[in-house]
């Protein structure tokens, strides 16, 4: 093996310029170019050679050009899953909401980490590796012994697979930006196509039955709100009384309530907690969980729709009942930033309503009203479909529901078309010829009967 000569003292050069070329003992000229950074912060450097100093310099310039164009990338041994962990822990911007981060981690832990493709070197990752992950999601899953991932007896939906693809595409795009990849393999695939959007929508008679029943309840305003203006669950639970103006009839939606799972704060962390509790919410030193307030899903989520009369009346009644039922320990809810809120749909002590309790109350309400149980979010689908079916201007519907893209309108089009076809069929049947059952008497027949009397 040929030994290199002692490297001469180098003058300081600017970032991205590479080191000054020097001649090794075997006569070959060598320089180094920083091409990336490892998750621990250390630099990744690539050696560049030439037969002469001038050739080495030319090769360095060519390498820098390739690096700028995304052709030259890190050849470190970082694994695919290592990069995804680093991305989730360090790279995301403040535009990625905490609940979205939880969703990203869940998808990666369930579907990428257990797969052998997750162990592949990042710079060797191919589109076929991602296809293998997606195909595994379409089949039953029997995890290895000791795995935290639950067994799966059937295939996952294409919508779930498409969601995983979006997460991986986003993470690998950042890897390209950081010069760890030259090309994002996820962008070389045909993205998995979600199943056709087919919302569960309550019938008009069912909506009337629910609203009629809700208006008779002390806490029915929660369901009138859902069925008429279609807020997201977090938007409804984050609503404060200061957001409601009974004089103008406006209701401002400008935040949403969300929860994060508690994590172990004891020694050993999530992998081997010293407290002996399986879940983080049972840890005496739990941390990072509970209720939080955040911005709506998108900029369009901040809106101020006008309240229908039924909603305004039910909210007035709800306020009176709520004040009468407040416990002695009541206090306004204070969020993570120190802001206080007198929540509209809160517990007697002022604390926010838990998502699961709200969902359970909705199911019980449906049963008591004699309406088939549907998801709480289906109330939003019902409100959207009803508004569109009433012929309300699409842009107004978008504003009421907080939609940011006009594509949302087209998702409901086939539902509306089916309803319109049903209406047309009923009209056709009403006026169809049926001489046997018809009670219609022609004027000529009537004259004959009178003439024969």
Secondary structure, DSSP 8 states (H G I E B T S, - for coil): --------------TTS----EE-TTS-EEEEEEEEE-TTS-EEEEEEEESSHHHHHHHHHHHHHHHHTT-S------BHHHHHHHIIIII--TTS-HHHHHHHHHHIIIIITTSGGGGSBGGG--HHHHHHHHHHHTS-B---TT-SS--BSS---HHHHHHHHHHHHHHHHHHHHTTS-SS-GGGGS--------------HHHHHHHHHHHTTSTTTHHHHHHHHH---HHHHHT-BGGGEETTTTEEEE--EEEEE--B--STTTTTS-TT--SSGGG-TT-BS-EEEEE--SSGGG-EEEE--HHHHHHHHHHHHHHHHT--TT---EE-TTS-EE-BSSB-TTS-B--HHHHHHHHHHHHHHTT-----THHHHHHHHHHHHHTT--HHHHHHHHT---THHHHHTHHHHHHHHHHHHHHHHHHT---TTT-----HHHHHHHHHH-
